[in-house]
């Protein structure tokens, strides 16, 4: 029976404040050092040279670097050693010293000669996943990746069995496609007791919630029923005070025309802490999925995102439309379908070329997505003729004419 036939005994080493010696400053050290530093180990690197990343760690004081080759006695007082030089004789000598001093030793060049193996390791919200498959490191990495990804996106259920602290989180759900929510946002959904959801959030994810999760419809449907912002704030506060974990699931990003700050302020006034999880804003992502970059070298060096829910001549408008019209870059309009005629006329009146290309993308990233093209001169008629309805993102500028081969 060989050593590989005997299963390794898995254990988590608590290395904080303990001496760890790493021999060799190449790619192996570059991969291993960050985890050792994160574990609080007192790391000594012994190597005549090192990669730029390893050298930067030494310059930052994260590790101590002795710029020389291995010498007998280097493993004195060590608790753990990583032997990874390109000198087989030095590796063998260091390994023998580790055996003599009873120091657990990893060998990058010869796993059979080692007394410890480095598992494929991943972390997700306080859980460390370590996988060992003996002499098949690629399989170890594949298993680790599958487990960590499942924990992060909630597809691998791992409920807390000890008491956990309730939370309130404002989660940006992205532009609509459920695959475009962030990993952290999806994980928090799996831990929620209550989800207060907007219509423009990734609705398909609600079907994946366990039966005990209460889902509150906070849909703000244009021309239809709406849950007043005050009622949303009240619901967040009441459920949080009742000790429940609450996720406020919003479309796009909570702080991009999402009234997220109002909700954070209401919670803060009630003495309730809130975590904000950024989301992919539809102002950038929706143009992308139909092949429109909001910036492009030699075409647009800036882009401006404007809310169009208020007409340009409305006294309550906060937009300097004259200044916007003078900009040479890309203009992205949100919530502007109803006002697009007035906005287009205003832009032209303030100097924007009437032939400027315009693209309207309705229901971006969803199965109902469609793109309609026009110019500032024709966009009002086109929107009416095509029956374009919210939600839609409107892009104005020369980037609309770029051909990516992907028009949605």
C-alpha positions in Angstrom: 0.0 0.0 0.0 1.4 3.4 -1.0 0.9 6.7 0.9 -1.6 7.8 -1.8 -3.8 4.8 -0.9 -4.2 6.1 2.7 -6.7 8.9 3.1 -5.3 12.2 4.4 -6.6 13.3 7.8 -8.3 16.7 7.2 -7.7 19.4 9.8 -7.8 23.2 9.9 -4.6 24.8 11.1 -4.8 27.9 13.3 -1.6 29.6 12.3 -2.2 33.1 13.7 1.0 34.4 15.2 2.9 31.2 14.4 6.0 30.9 12.3 5.5 29.6 8.8 8.4 29.2 6.4 8.0 29.3 2.6 11.0 28.3 0.5 10.9 29.7 -3.0 9.4 32.9 -4.3 7.8 31.7 -7.6 4.3 31.0 -8.8 3.6 28.5 -6.0 4.5 31.0 -3.3 2.4 33.7 -5.1 -0.7 31.4 -4.8 -0.1 30.2 -1.3 1.1 33.4 0.5 -2.2 35.4 0.4 -4.0 32.7 2.4 -1.2 32.3 4.9 -1.2 36.1 5.4 -5.0 36.1 5.8 -4.7 33.4 8.4 -2.4 35.7 10.5 0.7 33.6 10.1 4.1 35.0 10.8 5.5 34.2 7.3 9.1 34.0 6.5 10.0 33.7 2.8 13.4 32.3 2.0 14.3 32.8 -1.7 17.0 34.6 -3.6 14.3 36.0 -6.0 10.6 36.4 -6.1 7.8 37.3 -8.5 6.6 40.9 -8.6 3.5 40.1 -6.6 5.5 38.3 -3.9 8.0 41.2 -3.7 5.2 43.6 -3.3 3.9 41.7 -0.3 7.3 41.9 1.3 7.6 45.6 0.6 4.2 46.1 2.2 5.4 44.3 5.3 3.0 41.4 5.0 5.8 38.9 5.0 9.5 38.8 5.9 11.8 38.1 3.0 15.3 36.6 3.4 16.9 37.0 0.0 19.0 33.8 -0.1 18.7 30.1 -0.7 17.7 27.5 1.8 20.1 26.8 4.7 19.9 24.1 7.4 18.1 25.4 10.4 15.6 27.6 8.4 12.7 25.5 9.8 13.6 25.9 13.4 10.6 27.0 15.5 8.3 26.6 12.4 4.8 25.2 12.7 4.3 24.7 9.0 6.5 24.8 5.9 5.9 25.2 2.1 8.8 23.9 0.1 8.6 25.2 -3.5 12.0 26.0 -4.9 13.3 25.0 -8.3 16.3 23.1 -6.7 15.5 19.4 -6.1 18.4 19.0 -3.6 17.3 22.0 -1.5 13.7 20.7 -1.5 14.8 17.3 -0.3 17.1 18.7 2.4 14.4 21.0 3.6 11.9 18.2 3.6 14.3 16.0 5.7 14.7 18.9 8.2 11.0 19.2 8.5 10.6 15.5 9.2 13.4 15.7 11.8 11.8 18.8 13.5 8.3 17.4 13.2 7.1 20.3 11.1 4.2 19.6 8.7 5.7 20.2 5.2 4.1 20.7 1.8 6.2 19.7 -1.2 5.2 21.4 -4.5 7.6 19.1 -6.5 6.9 15.8 -4.8 3.5 15.2 -3.1 4.6 11.7 -2.1 7.5 13.1 -0.1 5.4 15.6 1.7 3.8 15.2 5.2 0.9 17.6 4.3 -1.1 18.4 1.2 -2.7 21.7 0.4 -6.4 21.3 -0.3 -8.3 23.2 -3.0 -9.8 25.8 -0.8 -12.7 28.3 -1.2 -14.7 30.5 1.1 -18.2 31.9 1.2 -19.6 33.9 4.1 -17.7 32.3 7.0 -17.7 28.8 5.5 -14.3 27.4 4.4 -14.5 24.6 1.8 -11.4 22.4 1.5 -11.2 19.5 -0.9 -8.6 16.7 -1.1 -8.6 14.1 -3.9 -5.1 12.8 -3.4 -3.1 13.0 -6.6 -5.8 14.7 -8.7 -5.6 18.5 -7.9 -7.8 19.4 -10.9 -10.6 17.3 -9.6 -10.2 18.9 -6.1 -10.5 22.3 -7.7 -13.6 21.4 -9.7 -15.4 20.0 -6.6 -14.4 23.0 -4.6 -15.7 25.4 -7.2 -19.0 23.6 -7.5 -19.6 23.7 -3.7 -18.5 27.3 -3.2 -20.6 28.5 -6.2 -23.6 26.6 -4.8 -23.2 28.2 -1.4 -22.8 31.7 -2.9 -25.7 31.6 -5.3 -28.0 29.7 -3.0 -28.4 26.6 -5.2 -26.8 24.5 -2.4 -28.9 24.9 0.6 -27.0 25.3 3.8 -29.3 26.8 6.4 -28.1 28.1 9.7 -28.9 25.8 12.6 -27.6 28.1 15.3 -29.2 31.4 16.1 -28.3 34.0 13.5 -28.6 37.7 13.5 -31.6 39.1 11.5 -30.6 41.5 8.8 -32.1 44.1 6.4 -30.6 44.3 2.9 -31.4 46.5 0.0 -30.5 44.3 -3.0 -30.0 45.5 -6.5 -31.5 42.8 -8.7 -30.1 44.0 -12.0 -31.9 44.7 -15.2 -34.3 41.8 -15.1 -32.5 38.6 -16.2 -32.2 36.5 -13.0 -28.7 35.5 -13.9 -27.6 39.1 -13.6 -28.2 39.5 -9.9 -24.9 39.6 -7.9 -23.7 36.5 -6.1 -24.2 38.2 -2.7 -27.7 39.4 -3.6 -28.8 35.9 -4.5 -27.3 34.4 -1.4 -29.1 37.0 0.8 -32.4 36.1 -0.9 -31.9 32.5 0.2 -31.5 33.6 3.8 -34.5 36.0 3.9 -37.7 35.6 5.9 -39.4 38.5 4.0 -38.8 39.8 0.5 -40.3 43.1 -0.5 -40.0 43.1 -4.3 -40.4 45.6 -7.2 -41.9 44.6 -10.5 -38.6 45.5 -12.2 -36.6 43.2 -10.1 -35.7 39.6 -11.2 -39.1 38.1 -10.7 -38.1 34.6 -11.7 -36.0 34.4 -8.5 -39.1 34.7 -6.4 -40.2 31.2 -7.5 -37.1 29.7 -6.0 -37.9 31.0 -2.5 -38.9 28.5 0.1 -42.6 28.3 1.0 -42.1 30.0 4.4 -40.7 33.2 2.9 -43.3 36.0 2.8 -43.2 38.0 -0.5 -44.6 41.5 -0.4 -45.5 43.1 -3.8 -44.1 46.6 -3.9 -44.7 46.9 -7.6 -44.6 50.4 -9.0 -46.4 49.7 -12.3 -46.7 52.7 -14.6 -50.3 53.7 -15.0 -51.4 51.2 -12.4 -51.4 50.5 -8.7 -48.5 51.5 -6.6 -47.4 50.8 -3.1 -46.6 54.2 -1.6 -43.0 54.7 -0.5 -44.1 55.4 3.0 -45.8 52.0 3.1 -42.7 50.3 1.8 -40.6 52.1 4.5 -43.1 51.0 7.2 -43.1 47.4 6.0 -39.3 47.3 6.1 -39.2 48.7 9.7 -42.0 46.6 11.1 -40.6 43.3 9.8 -37.0 44.2 10.9 -38.3 45.1 14.4 -40.1 41.8 14.5 -36.7 40.1 14.2 -37.0 38.9 10.6 -34.4 38.9 7.9 -35.7 41.3 5.3 -34.5 41.7 1.7 -35.8 44.7 -0.3 -35.3 43.5 -3.9 -35.1 46.3 -6.4 -34.5 46.5 -10.1 -31.1 47.7 -11.4 -29.1 49.4 -8.6 -30.8 50.6 -5.4 -29.2 54.1 -5.7 -29.8 54.7 -9.4 -33.3 56.2 -9.6 -34.3 53.5 -7.2 -35.2 55.6 -4.1 -32.8 53.4 -2.1 -31.4 56.2 -0.1 -34.9 57.1 1.1 -35.3 53.6 2.5 -31.9 53.6 4.1 -32.6 56.9 5.8 -36.0 55.7 7.0 -34.4 52.6 8.5 -31.6 54.6 10.1 -34.1 56.9 11.7 -35.8 53.9 13.2 -32.4 52.7 14.5 -32.1 49.7 12.1 -28.9 49.0 10.3 -29.1 48.1 6.6 -26.7 46.5 4.1 -26.8 47.8 0.6 -25.9 45.4 -2.2 -25.1 47.1 -5.5 -26.8 45.9 -8.6 -26.1 46.1 -12.3 -27.7 49.3 -13.6 -30.0 48.9 -16.6 -28.6 52.3 -17.8 -25.4 50.5 -18.9 -26.4 46.8 -19.1 -29.5 47.1 -21.3 -27.6 49.0 -24.1 -24.8 46.4 -23.8 -27.1 43.4 -24.5 -28.2 44.9 -27.8 -24.7 45.8 -28.8 -24.5 49.4 -27.8 -21.5 50.6 -25.8 -22.2 53.8 -23.9 -18.5 54.8 -24.5 -16.3 53.9 -27.4 -12.8 55.1 -28.4 -13.0 58.0 -30.9 -16.8 58.2 -30.6 -17.8 59.0 -27.0 -15.6 59.8 -24.1 -18.5 60.3 -21.6 -22.0 59.2 -21.0 -24.8 60.9 -19.0 -27.7 59.2 -17.4 -30.9 61.3 -17.0 -34.3 60.6 -15.6 -37.0 61.5 -18.0 -40.0 61.1 -15.8 -40.4 64.9 -15.6 -40.9 67.0 -18.7 -38.1 69.5 -19.5 -40.4 72.5 -19.1 -41.8 71.2 -15.8 -40.9 73.6 -12.9 -39.9 70.5 -10.8 -37.3 69.3 -13.3 -33.8 69.3 -11.9 -32.1 68.7 -15.3 -30.2 71.4 -17.1 -31.3 70.4 -20.5 -29.4 73.1 -22.3 -26.2 71.8 -20.8 -27.1 68.2 -21.6 -27.8 69.1 -25.2 -24.3 70.6 -25.5 -22.6 67.4 -24.4 -20.9 65.4 -27.2 -21.1 62.0 -25.6 -23.8 59.4 -25.0 -27.1 60.3 -23.3 -29.0 57.5 -21.6 -32.6 58.3 -20.6 -34.5 56.3 -18.0 -38.2 56.4 -17.4 -38.6 58.6 -20.5 -40.9 56.8 -22.9 -43.9 59.0 -22.1 -41.8 62.2 -22.4 -39.5 61.3 -25.3 -41.2 63.7 -27.7 -40.8 66.7 -25.5 -37.2 65.7 -24.6 -36.2 65.2 -28.2 -37.6 68.6 -29.2 -35.8 70.2 -26.3 -32.5 68.7 -27.2 -32.8 69.8 -30.8 -33.8 73.3 -29.7 -30.7 73.6 -27.6 -28.4 72.5 -30.4 -28.3 68.7 -30.7 -28.4 67.5 -34.3 -31.9 66.3 -35.2 -30.3 63.4 -37.1 -28.6 62.1 -33.9 -29.2 58.3 -33.7 -31.6 57.0 -31.0 -32.2 53.4 -29.8 -35.1 52.4 -27.6 -34.6 49.1 -25.8 -37.8 47.7 -24.2 -37.8 45.0 -21.5 -34.0 44.7 -21.8 -32.4 41.4 -20.8 -35.8 39.6 -20.6 -37.5 37.3 -23.0 -39.6 40.3 -24.2 -36.6 42.4 -25.1 -36.8 44.4 -28.3 -34.9 47.3 -29.9 -36.3 50.1 -32.0 -34.1 52.6 -33.8 -34.9 56.2 -34.7 -33.4 59.7 -34.7 -34.2 62.7 -32.5 -36.4 64.0 -35.3 -38.4 60.8 -35.6 -38.3 59.1 -32.2 -41.6 60.4 -31.0 -43.5 59.1 -34.0 -41.5 55.8 -33.9 -42.3 55.2 -30.3 -46.0 55.8 -30.9 -46.1 53.7 -34.1 -44.2 50.7 -32.5 -46.3 50.8 -29.4 -43.2 51.1 -27.1 -44.1 50.8 -23.4 -42.1 51.1 -20.2 -39.8 49.8 -19.0 -37.4 51.0 -21.7 -33.9 52.5 -21.8 -33.4 55.1 -24.5 -29.8 55.7 -25.8 -29.0 58.9 -27.8 -25.7 59.4 -29.6 -23.3 58.2 -32.3 -22.6 54.9 -30.3 -26.1 53.8 -31.4 -24.8 53.4 -35.0 -21.9 51.2 -34.1 -22.3 47.7 -35.4 -21.4 45.0 -32.9 -23.3 42.2 -34.7 -25.6 41.9 -31.7 -28.8 43.8 -31.9 -30.8 41.8 -29.4 
